[in-house]
């Protein structure tokens, strides 16, 4: 196992399990990691096993005890390695650095940087007791409450914890304020103990800096305004030097133990010793420090703009760089809050929100959102700043699944753009086009597909006009609008129309050399081919897309491609291949810490187990895991959908009480949305529950609610969700052409076959229509599936109730 891609214990368990236990092993299907480890223990006790643990330097703390970016605490890995060894495995480590005990072949070599959280807490408590400051509690839980913030902020660094423990206030409630005070505390220590390595974090820094060439010191001094790390591009801007000089200075810092090369592609990022900026700032003239800080803010704003563009060009580059630059970007935003115009502040805050919205950093998004909202309160009439603010609010509401709140706000934004006109301010015409696209997106997310189409079409036309005038960004979004129209047609079952829009999108994207967008659209065309039962072509397109996303280093999109490949295999009846594809997708999502994606794959596995493989108990298990994740994420929409699936399985297992509990929660979740959560499905499951419990009147009432909800969705432009809708459409077409004979014979022949009761009921109604009957009561047959009953009324009788 290589730790180049494995960054936490959970992923390590998953990778080992897939190799040692079974190819379909997944840590996500167990209650917790402890349960998953039991299966590894059992397997290792049965066979002599050599486990090669490669690239250990990727997860080791550096010389100062700082864990690599995104890597779980090494203590947890150490616990896993010890457990593997105790279970009978032989461990072979490969690393460019010495391992900590007990994994260094008895040579007793270990780094004295990062302590375990527990040891750091005990160290802080011991220092304070020794200094006579207070008598800290011995309980670890209480120690965490008292000193956890400080220990974490210091990265559990032994010397930093020992030195700063003497300076913290006795009132533990004020510890949350220390995040902004650590620089001052470090400087205070140096002032009290100048040059004393035992009492100052700065003394050792100067010894290392002295090893740098004198000409390089000025470049390094510019790091005084940075937070935890620096990219070469902005560093060179702040230092007013050539990028190569900053690049060379970064590697020189690595050689003296004050930096780590964190990224091998543009913008070339170096993580730096956390105390280095504070040390340099204390030795820089105030006027020079202010000038560098102004250039740093300008550079960070330019970086955020560059990263925003990369969302659409190289998403993995944007993701990696955002996570590396997080502290700098947030500090830049905080600085702008005191110096920038309201419009610039709102623009930057909205951009930060967009950059981090899908990176699992909700606290970062909230930080930027709060700044944006405070600034927006001071903005007067309609302007670009107000447009950015209101649009970002719509996006956040959609991310939270709050469609009911997003819909009227998106509608209001569009109305404001129309009222102000295309010349209201520079860029107003572009904003107007975006408002059409955003409102179409809200409508489609809410299931109002027919209503969404004209807004996407209007947006595409406006962006196309702007693109002809030279706006390259407009050209890209025009392609996205075409793809969104294709998605609407696809969900409406209008495959030819969908394919037409997708092909237009591909042509436009190819003109812009946007291979990523081409790959994404190919994935959607694959869905068309799947619905047309052209499975080999669908799989070919998805594998091509998967390769492209792999080349762009976008594991999340590779995972999405695997997920879609699983759906195609499932539709084609190749269930083992479908399961393998879902688990391949799941493994990537676990590694990438994509909790929402993990839950999605678990839900799809549950559907496969329940619908196709007869593994209802397994389906319940993975559904419960998915429900737990969606509940944790507070995603009510997806929680509702999965709980309904779970309820259906519980009914099959004759556990009606548990099913009822799940359904009541589904109804509660659905009350927050319109059509987006498909409430008709839950009411139909309720109908099945009441039927199984011998409550016919309650079952009838639930069926009626399902029909009303589904009819409202269909009337609002939603496509039919019935797998038999093609029969209804075919009937309407031959009636219009007055050529009913052949279809009538087919239906009459099908009626003689062994078919589900609901299918036979639909055939009876369609045969009656083909024979000339037009009685609306044809759709009232209780044996009809509720969706078919609604579709019949809408298609032939003009009512859906």
TIKEVEX-736298 format. One line per 2 residues: their letters; for each residue x, y, z of C-alpha. Coordinates in steps of 0.2 Angstrom, whole numbers, plus 5000, padded with zeros to 4 digits. Example, Ala and Ser with C-alpha at 12.3 -4.5 7.8 and 13.67 -1.06 7.14 Angstrom:
as = 5062,4978,5039 ~ 5068,4995,5036
This chain:
xx = 5000,5000,5000 ~ 5007,5017,4995
xx = 5004,5032,5006 ~ 5006,5044,4992
xx = 4987,5043,4990 ~ 4981,5036,5007
xx = 4980,5051,5019 ~ 4970,5044,5033
xx = 4967,5028,5043 ~ 4950,5025,5036
xx = 4956,5025,5018 ~ 4971,5013,5024
xx = 4959,5001,5031 ~ 4948,5001,5015
xx = 4963,4998,5004 ~ 4970,4984,5014
xx = 4953,4976,5016 ~ 4951,4976,4997
xx = 4967,4967,4995 ~ 4967,4955,5010
xx = 4948,4952,5014 ~ 4939,4953,4998
xx = 4939,4964,4982 ~ 4922,4971,4987
xx = 4927,4976,5005 ~ 4922,4993,5010
xx = 4925,5002,5026 ~ 4909,5012,5023
xx = 4898,4997,5025 ~ 4903,4994,5043
xx = 4896,5002,5058 ~ 4913,5010,5062
xx = 4932,5007,5059 ~ 4933,4995,5074
xx = 4921,4983,5066 ~ 4930,4984,5049
xx = 4947,4980,5058 ~ 4940,4964,5065
xx = 4939,4957,5048 ~ 4957,4962,5044
xx = 4962,4953,5061 ~ 4953,4937,5056
xx = 4961,4937,5039 ~ 4979,4940,5046
xx = 4977,4926,5059 ~ 4974,4914,5045
xx = 4989,4917,5033 ~ 5007,4923,5035
xx = 5006,4940,5027 ~ 5019,4953,5022
xx = 5012,4970,5020 ~ 5023,4983,5011
xx = 5019,5000,5017 ~ 5027,5012,5003
xx = 5030,5030,5003 ~ 5029,5032,5022
xx = 5037,5050,5021 ~ 5020,5055,5014
xx = 5012,5053,5031 ~ 5026,5056,5043
xx = 5027,5072,5053 ~ 5041,5084,5048
xx = 5056,5088,5059 ~ 5045,5100,5068
xx = 5031,5088,5071 ~ 5019,5096,5058
xx = 5008,5083,5049 ~ 5008,5084,5030
xx = 4993,5094,5023 ~ 4977,5083,5024
xx = 4985,5069,5033 ~ 4977,5061,5049
xx = 4987,5061,5065 ~ 5001,5049,5064
xx = 4997,5042,5081 ~ 4981,5034,5073
xx = 4992,5026,5059 ~ 5004,5020,5072
xx = 4989,5011,5081 ~ 4984,5003,5065
xx = 5002,4997,5061 ~ 5004,4990,5079
xx = 4987,4981,5077 ~ 4992,4974,5060
xx = 5009,4967,5068 ~ 5000,4960,5083
xx = 4988,4951,5072 ~ 5002,4942,5064
xx = 5007,4952,5049 ~ 5025,4956,5045
xx = 5028,4975,5040 ~ 5040,4981,5027
xx = 5041,5000,5027 ~ 5049,5011,5013
xx = 5053,5029,5017 ~ 5066,5042,5014
xx = 5065,5047,5032 ~ 5068,5038,5049
xx = 5052,5031,5056 ~ 5047,5034,5074
xx = 5048,5020,5087 ~ 5044,5006,5088
xx = 5045,5005,5069 ~ 5064,5010,5067
xx = 5071,4992,5070 ~ 5075,4995,5088
xx = 5087,5010,5085 ~ 5077,5021,5096
xx = 5076,5035,5084 ~ 5061,5047,5084
xx = 5057,5065,5080 ~ 5053,5076,5095
xx = 5041,5088,5086 ~ 5023,5083,5086
xx = 5016,5075,5101 ~ 5000,5065,5102
xx = 4986,5076,5107 ~ 4985,5067,5124
xx = 5003,5070,5127 ~ 5002,5088,5122
xx = 4988,5091,5134 ~ 4997,5083,5148
xx = 5013,5093,5144 ~ 5003,5109,5144
xx = 4995,5104,5161 ~ 5012,5099,5168
xx = 5020,5115,5164 ~ 5006,5125,5171
xx = 5007,5115,5187 ~ 5026,5117,5188
xx = 5025,5136,5186 ~ 5012,5137,5200
xx = 4999,5144,5188 ~ 4985,5133,5192
xx = 4980,5114,5196 ~ 4974,5108,5180
xx = 4962,5093,5180 ~ 4970,5076,5176
xx = 4955,5070,5166 ~ 4959,5070,5147
xx = 4942,5076,5143 ~ 4943,5091,5154
xx = 4961,5094,5148 ~ 4954,5095,5130
xx = 4941,5108,5135 ~ 4954,5118,5144
xx = 4969,5117,5132 ~ 4963,5109,5117
xx = 4962,5125,5106 ~ 4980,5130,5111
xx = 4987,5112,5108 ~ 4979,5111,5091
xx = 4984,5128,5086 ~ 5002,5124,5090
xx = 5001,5108,5080 ~ 5005,5098,5096
xx = 5023,5104,5095 ~ 5032,5100,5111
xx = 5043,5116,5113 ~ 5029,5127,5107
xx = 5016,5119,5119 ~ 5029,5120,5134
xx = 5034,5138,5131 ~ 5017,5145,5127
xx = 5008,5136,5141 ~ 5016,5148,5153
xx = 5008,5163,5144 ~ 4990,5158,5142
xx = 4977,5166,5153 ~ 4970,5157,5168
xx = 4952,5159,5161 ~ 4950,5144,5150
xx = 4935,5153,5141 ~ 4946,5165,5133
xx = 4956,5152,5124 ~ 4946,5153,5108
xx = 4953,5170,5106 ~ 4971,5164,5105
xx = 4970,5160,5086 ~ 4973,5179,5083
xx = 4986,5181,5097 ~ 4999,5168,5094
xx = 5010,5179,5084 ~ 5010,5192,5098
xx = 5013,5178,5111 ~ 5028,5172,5102
xx = 5035,5189,5100 ~ 5032,5192,5119
xx = 5042,5177,5123 ~ 5057,5183,5112
xx = 5056,5200,5121 ~ 5057,5192,5138
xx = 5070,5180,5133 ~ 5080,5187,5119
xx = 5091,5173,5110 ~ 5087,5160,5123
xx = 5083,5144,5113 ~ 5076,5136,5129
xx = 5063,5150,5131 ~ 5060,5157,5113
xx = 5053,5150,5097 ~ 5063,5163,5087
xx = 5080,5159,5093 ~ 5082,5143,5083
xx = 5074,5151,5068 ~ 5088,5164,5067
xx = 5101,5150,5068 ~ 5093,5142,5053
xx = 5091,5158,5043 ~ 5109,5162,5045
xx = 5113,5147,5034 ~ 5105,5156,5019
xx = 5115,5166,5007 ~ 5114,5185,5012
xx = 5106,5190,4995 ~ 5092,5178,4998
xx = 5087,5185,5015 ~ 5077,5199,5008
xx = 5067,5187,4997 ~ 5064,5177,5013
xx = 5059,5192,5023 ~ 5044,5195,5012
xx = 5036,5179,5020 ~ 5032,5190,5036
xx = 5015,5194,5029 ~ 5011,5176,5025
xx = 5001,5163,5035 ~ 5008,5145,5035
xx = 5014,5144,5017 ~ 5017,5154,5001
xx = 5015,5151,4982 ~ 5030,5157,4971
xx = 5019,5169,4960 ~ 5013,5180,4974
xx = 5029,5178,4985 ~ 5039,5185,4970
xx = 5026,5199,4969 ~ 5027,5203,4987
xx = 5046,5202,4987 ~ 5047,5212,4971
xx = 5059,5199,4963 ~ 5059,5186,4949
xx = 5049,5170,4952 ~ 5065,5160,4950
xx = 5072,5169,4965 ~ 5057,5165,4976
xx = 5058,5147,4970 ~ 5076,5146,4974
xx = 5073,5154,4991 ~ 5059,5141,4995
xx = 5071,5126,4992 ~ 5085,5135,5002
xx = 5072,5135,5017 ~ 5069,5117,5014
xx = 5087,5113,5016 ~ 5088,5123,5033
xx = 5072,5114,5039 ~ 5061,5129,5038
xx = 5050,5124,5024 ~ 5042,5109,5014
xx = 5039,5108,4996 ~ 5020,5105,4995
xx = 5016,5106,4977 ~ 5025,5101,4961
xx = 5014,5111,4949 ~ 5010,5129,4947
xx = 5009,5140,4957 ~ 5023,5130,4966
xx = 5018,5131,4984 ~ 5030,5130,5000
xx = 5023,5126,5017 ~ 5034,5136,5030
xx = 5037,5135,5048 ~ 5022,5142,5057
xx = 5033,5153,5068 ~ 5043,5160,5054
xx = 5031,5174,5048 ~ 5029,5180,5066
xx = 5048,5180,5068 ~ 5051,5190,5052
xx = 5037,5202,5055 ~ 5045,5207,5072
xx = 5061,5211,5063 ~ 5053,5221,5048
xx = 5051,5240,5048 ~ 5033,5245,5050
xx = 5032,5255,5034 ~ 5040,5241,5024
xx = 5029,5228,5032 ~ 5013,5238,5027
xx = 5019,5240,5009 ~ 5022,5221,5008
xx = 5005,5217,5016 ~ 4997,5228,5002
xx = 5006,5218,4989 ~ 5001,5202,4997
xx = 4983,5207,4998 ~ 4984,5211,4979
xx = 4993,5195,4976 ~ 4980,5184,4985
xx = 4966,5192,4976 ~ 4974,5188,4960
xx = 4977,5170,4966 ~ 4959,5168,4971
xx = 4954,5174,4953 ~ 4966,5162,4945
xx = 4959,5148,4956 ~ 4941,5152,4952
xx = 4945,5151,4933 ~ 4953,5134,4936
xx = 4937,5127,4943 ~ 4931,5126,4925
xx = 4948,5121,4917 ~ 4958,5111,4930
xx = 4947,5107,4945 ~ 4960,5097,4954
xx = 4973,5111,4953 ~ 4960,5123,4960
xx = 4956,5110,4974 ~ 4974,5107,4979
xx = 4979,5125,4978 ~ 4963,5131,4988
xx = 4967,5119,5002 ~ 4985,5124,5003
xx = 4981,5143,5002 ~ 4966,5142,5014
xx = 4974,5152,5028 ~ 4981,5165,5016
xx = 4965,5167,5007 ~ 4955,5169,5023
xx = 4967,5182,5030 ~ 4966,5191,5014
xx = 4947,5192,5015 ~ 4948,5198,5033
xx = 4961,5212,5028 ~ 4949,5217,5014
xx = 4935,5219,5026 ~ 4944,5234,5034
xx = 4951,5242,5018 ~ 4942,5237,5002
xx = 4926,5244,4994 ~ 4910,5235,4997
xx = 4909,5229,4980 ~ 4927,5222,4980
xx = 4924,5214,4997 ~ 4907,5206,4991
xx = 4915,5200,4975 ~ 4930,5192,4984
xx = 4919,5184,4998 ~ 4908,5176,4985
xx = 4923,5170,4975 ~ 4930,5162,4991
xx = 4913,5154,4995 ~ 4912,5146,4977
xx = 4930,5140,4978 ~ 4927,5131,4995
xx = 4909,5126,4993 ~ 4913,5108,4987
xx = 4929,5105,4997 ~ 4921,5099,5013
xx = 4926,5116,5022 ~ 4909,5122,5028
xx = 4917,5133,5041 ~ 4927,5142,5028
xx = 4911,5145,5017 ~ 4902,5152,5033
xx = 4917,5164,5037 ~ 4916,5171,5019
xx = 4897,5171,5019 ~ 4896,5181,5035
xx = 4908,5194,5028 ~ 4898,5195,5012
xx = 4882,5197,5021 ~ 4888,5211,5033
xx = 4895,5220,5018 ~ 4879,5218,5008
xx = 4869,5227,5022 ~ 4878,5243,5018
xx = 4875,5242,4999 ~ 4861,5253,4993
xx = 4852,5250,4977 ~ 4854,5237,4964
xx = 4871,5234,4958 ~ 4884,5221,4953
xx = 4888,5219,4971 ~ 4870,5216,4976
xx = 4869,5203,4961 ~ 4884,5194,4968
xx = 4877,5194,4985 ~ 4860,5188,4981
xx = 4866,5175,4968 ~ 4878,5168,4981
xx = 4864,5167,4994 ~ 4854,5157,4981
xx = 4868,5145,4978 ~ 4870,5142,4997
xx = 4852,5139,4999 ~ 4853,5126,4985
xx = 4868,5118,4993 ~ 4858,5116,5009
xx = 4843,5109,4999 ~ 4832,5123,5003
xx = 4823,5124,4987 ~ 4808,5133,4993
xx = 4819,5148,4999 ~ 4830,5148,4984
xx = 4816,5149,4971 ~ 4808,5165,4976
xx = 4825,5173,4978 ~ 4832,5168,4961
xx = 4816,5174,4954 ~ 4818,5191,4962
xx = 4836,5192,4956 ~ 4830,5190,4938
xx = 4817,5203,4940 ~ 4829,5215,4947
xx = 4840,5212,4932 ~ 4826,5215,4920
xx = 4820,5230,4929 ~ 4838,5238,4929
xx = 4842,5234,4911 ~ 4858,5229,4902
xx = 4866,5246,4904 ~ 4863,5248,4922
xx = 4881,5246,4927 ~ 4897,5239,4918
xx = 4894,5220,4916 ~ 4875,5221,4919
xx = 4871,5212,4903 ~ 4882,5197,4908
xx = 4874,5197,4925 ~ 4857,5197,4917
xx = 4862,5181,4907 ~ 4868,5173,4923
xx = 4852,5177,4932 ~ 4842,5167,4918
xx = 4854,5153,4919 ~ 4853,5153,4939
xx = 4834,5153,4938 ~ 4834,5139,4926
xx = 4845,5129,4937 ~ 4834,5132,4952
xx = 4819,5126,4942 ~ 4827,5111,4936
xx = 4833,5106,4953 ~ 4815,5108,4959
xx = 4809,5096,4945 ~ 4801,5110,4935
xx = 4810,5104,4919 ~ 4798,5111,4906
xx = 4798,5128,4915 ~ 4817,5128,4916
xx = 4820,5125,4897 ~ 4816,5143,4891
xx = 4827,5151,4904 ~ 4842,5140,4899
xx = 4838,5144,4881 ~ 4837,5163,4885
xx = 4853,5162,4895 ~ 4862,5153,4881
xx = 4857,5165,4868 ~ 4863,5180,4878
xx = 4880,5172,4882 ~ 4882,5168,4864
xx = 4880,5186,4860 ~ 4892,5191,4873
xx = 4904,5178,4866 ~ 4903,5184,4849
xx = 4908,5201,4856 ~ 4924,5193,4863
xx = 4919,5187,4881 ~ 4928,5170,4883
xx = 4919,5167,4899 ~ 4902,5169,4891
xx = 4907,5156,4878 ~ 4910,5143,4891
xx = 4894,5146,4900 ~ 4884,5146,4884
xx = 4891,5128,4882 ~ 4885,5124,4900
xx = 4868,5131,4896 ~ 4866,5119,4881
xx = 4871,5104,4892 ~ 4858,5110,4905
xx = 4845,5110,4891 ~ 4850,5093,4886
xx = 4849,5087,4905 ~ 4831,5093,4905
xx = 4826,5085,4889 ~ 4835,5069,4895
xx = 4825,5069,4912 ~ 4809,5072,4901
xx = 4812,5057,4891 ~ 4815,5067,4875
xx = 4831,5058,4870 ~ 4833,5065,4853
xx = 4831,5083,4859 ~ 4843,5080,4873
xx = 4856,5072,4861 ~ 4854,5088,4849
xx = 4858,5100,4864 ~ 4873,5089,4870
xx = 4881,5088,4852 ~ 4879,5107,4851
xx = 4888,5109,4868 ~ 4902,5098,4863
xx = 4905,5107,4847 ~ 4906,5124,4856
xx = 4917,5116,4870 ~ 4929,5109,4857
xx = 4930,5126,4849 ~ 4937,5132,4866
xx = 4948,5117,4868 ~ 4938,5113,4884
xx = 4941,5094,4884 ~ 4934,5093,4902
xx = 4917,5100,4897 ~ 4917,5088,4882
xx = 4920,5073,4894 ~ 4906,5079,4905
xx = 4894,5080,4891 ~ 4899,5063,4884
xx = 4894,5056,4901 ~ 4877,5063,4898
xx = 4876,5056,4881 ~ 4880,5039,4888
xx = 4864,5041,4899 ~ 4854,5043,4883
xx = 4862,5027,4875 ~ 4859,5018,4892
xx = 4840,5023,4891 ~ 4840,5017,4873
xx = 4848,5001,4879 ~ 4864,5004,4869
xx = 4874,4998,4883 ~ 4891,4995,4874
xx = 4891,5013,4867 ~ 4886,5020,4884
xx = 4901,5011,4893 ~ 4913,5017,4879
xx = 4908,5035,4882 ~ 4909,5033,4900
xx = 4926,5025,4900 ~ 4933,5039,4888
xx = 4926,5052,4900 ~ 4934,5043,4915
xx = 4951,5043,4906 ~ 4950,5062,4902
xx = 4946,5066,4920 ~ 4960,5055,4926
xx = 4972,5065,4915 ~ 4965,5081,4922
xx = 4969,5074,4940 ~ 4950,5075,4945
xx = 4947,5060,4956 ~ 4930,5066,4961
xx = 4925,5065,4942 ~ 4933,5048,4940
xx = 4922,5042,4954 ~ 4907,5050,4946
xx = 4911,5040,4930 ~ 4913,5024,4939
xx = 4896,5027,4947 ~ 4888,5030,4930
xx = 4897,5014,4924 ~ 4889,5005,4938
xx = 4872,5011,4933 ~ 4874,5006,4915
xx = 4879,4988,4921 ~ 4865,4988,4932
xx = 4853,4992,4918 ~ 4861,4979,4907
xx = 4858,4966,4920 ~ 4877,4963,4924
xx = 4875,4965,4942 ~ 4892,4959,4948
xx = 4900,4972,4937 ~ 4889,4985,4943
xx = 4893,4981,4961 ~ 4912,4982,4957
xx = 4910,4999,4948 ~ 4900,5006,4963
xx = 4913,5000,4975 ~ 4927,5008,4964
xx = 4918,5024,4965 ~ 4915,5022,4984
xx = 4934,5019,4987 ~ 4939,5035,4978
xx = 4926,5045,4987 ~ 4932,5038,5004
xx = 4950,5043,4999 ~ 4945,5060,4994
xx = 4934,5062,5010 ~ 4919,5065,4999
xx = 4905,5061,5012 ~ 4891,5066,5001
xx = 4898,5056,4986 ~ 4901,5041,4998
xx = 4882,5042,5003 ~ 4877,5043,4985
xx = 4887,5027,4981 ~ 4880,5018,4996
xx = 4862,5022,4991 ~ 4865,5016,4974
xx = 4873,5000,4981 ~ 4857,4998,4991
xx = 4846,5000,4976 ~ 4856,4986,4967
xx = 4855,4975,4982 ~ 4836,4978,4984
xx = 4830,4979,4966 ~ 4841,4966,4957
xx = 4851,4955,4969 ~ 4838,4950,4982
xx = 4850,4956,4996 ~ 4838,4966,5006
xx = 4847,4964,5022 ~ 4863,4971,5014
xx = 4853,4985,5006 ~ 4846,4990,5024
xx = 4864,4990,5030 ~ 4871,5002,5017
xx = 4855,5013,5017 ~ 4857,5015,5035
xx = 4876,5021,5032 ~ 4870,5033,5019
xx = 4856,5040,5030 ~ 4869,5043,5044
xx = 4880,5053,5032 ~ 4866,5063,5025
xx = 4859,5067,5043 ~ 4877,5072,5048
xx = 4878,5083,5033 ~ 4861,5090,5036
xx = 4856,5087,5018 ~ 4837,5085,5021
xx = 4833,5081,5002 ~ 4845,5066,5001
xx = 4841,5060,5018 ~ 4823,5060,5013
xx = 4826,5050,4997 ~ 4837,5037,5006
xx = 4825,5035,5021 ~ 4811,5031,5009
xx = 4822,5017,5001 ~ 4826,5011,5018
xx = 4807,5010,5023 ~ 4803,5000,5007
xx = 4816,4987,5012 ~ 4810,4987,5030
xx = 4793,4983,5023 ~ 4799,4968,5014
xx = 4808,4962,5029 ~ 4791,4964,5039
xx = 4797,4977,5050 ~ 4782,4989,5048
xx = 4785,4999,5064 ~ 4803,5004,5059
xx = 4797,5008,5042 ~ 4784,5019,5048
xx = 4797,5029,5059 ~ 4807,5031,5043
xx = 4792,5037,5033 ~ 4787,5050,5046
xx = 4804,5057,5045 ~ 4803,5057,5026
xx = 4787,5067,5026 ~ 4795,5079,5039
xx = 4810,5082,5027 ~ 4799,5084,5012
xx = 4790,5098,5020 ~ 4805,5109,5017
xx = 4805,5107,4998 ~ 4794,5107,4983
xx = 4795,5093,4970 ~ 4814,5091,4973
xx = 4812,5077,4986 ~ 4798,5068,4975
xx = 4786,5067,4990 ~ 4774,5056,4979
xx = 4786,5041,4982 ~ 4785,5042,5001
xx = 4766,5043,5000 ~ 4766,5028,4989
xx = 4777,5019,5002 ~ 4765,5024,5015
xx = 4751,5016,5005 ~ 4760,5000,5004
xx = 4763,5001,5023 ~ 4745,5004,5027
xx = 4740,4990,5015 ~ 4752,4978,5023
xx = 4745,4983,5040 ~ 4727,4980,5035
xx = 4721,4998,5034 ~ 4712,5000,5017
xx = 4705,5018,5020 ~ 4722,5024,5026
xx = 4730,5016,5011 ~ 4718,5024,4999
xx = 4721,5041,5007 ~ 4740,5039,5005
xx = 4738,5034,4987 ~ 4728,5049,4984
xx = 4741,5060,4991 ~ 4754,5052,4981
xx = 4744,5055,4965 ~ 4741,5073,4970
xx = 4759,5076,4973 ~ 4765,5068,4957
xx = 4751,5077,4947 ~ 4757,5094,4953
xx = 4775,5089,4948 ~ 4770,5084,4931
xx = 4759,5099,4928 ~ 4774,5110,4933
xx = 4784,5103,4918 ~ 4791,5087,4927
xx = 4794,5072,4916 ~ 4786,5056,4919
xx = 4795,5044,4930 ~ 4785,5029,4925
xx = 4795,5015,4916 ~ 4779,5012,4906
xx = 4776,5030,4899 ~ 4783,5025,4882
xx = 4767,5014,4881 ~ 4756,5029,4885
xx = 4765,5040,4872 ~ 4764,5027,4859
xx = 4746,5026,4861 ~ 4743,5045,4859
xx = 4754,5045,4844 ~ 4744,5031,4835
xx = 4728,5039,4840 ~ 4733,5055,4832
xx = 4738,5047,4816 ~ 4723,5036,4816
xx = 4733,5020,4814 ~ 4729,5010,4829
xx = 4728,4992,4822 ~ 4746,4986,4824
xx = 4748,4993,4842 ~ 4731,4986,4847
xx = 4736,4969,4842 ~ 4753,4971,4851
xx = 4744,4976,4867 ~ 4731,4962,4866
xx = 4745,4949,4864 ~ 4754,4956,4879
xx = 4739,4956,4890 ~ 4739,4937,4888
xx = 4757,4935,4895 ~ 4762,4934,4913
xx = 4764,4952,4919 ~ 4763,4962,4935
xx = 4745,4967,4939 ~ 4748,4985,4937
xx = 4755,4983,4920 ~ 4740,4973,4914
xx = 4729,4987,4921 ~ 4738,4999,4911
xx = 4736,4988,4895 ~ 4718,4986,4898
xx = 4716,5005,4899 ~ 4726,5008,4883
xx = 4717,4995,4874 ~ 4700,5003,4878
xx = 4707,5020,4872 ~ 4713,5012,4856
xx = 4695,5005,4854 ~ 4688,5022,4855
xx = 4683,5023,4873 ~ 4686,5041,4881
xx = 4679,5038,4899 ~ 4690,5047,4912
xx = 4685,5032,4924 ~ 4698,5022,4914
xx = 4711,5030,4924 ~ 4702,5026,4941
xx = 4706,5008,4941 ~ 4714,5005,4958
xx = 4726,4991,4951 ~ 4734,5005,4940
xx = 4751,5011,4947 ~ 4748,5028,4953
xx = 4760,5036,4941 ~ 4752,5028,4926
xx = 4735,5034,4932 ~ 4741,5052,4933
xx = 4750,5050,4916 ~ 4734,5043,4908
xx = 4723,5058,4915 ~ 4736,5071,4909
xx = 4738,5063,4892 ~ 4720,5059,4887
xx = 4708,5068,4899 ~ 4717,5085,4903
xx = 4718,5083,4922 ~ 4730,5075,4934
x = 4720,5074,4950
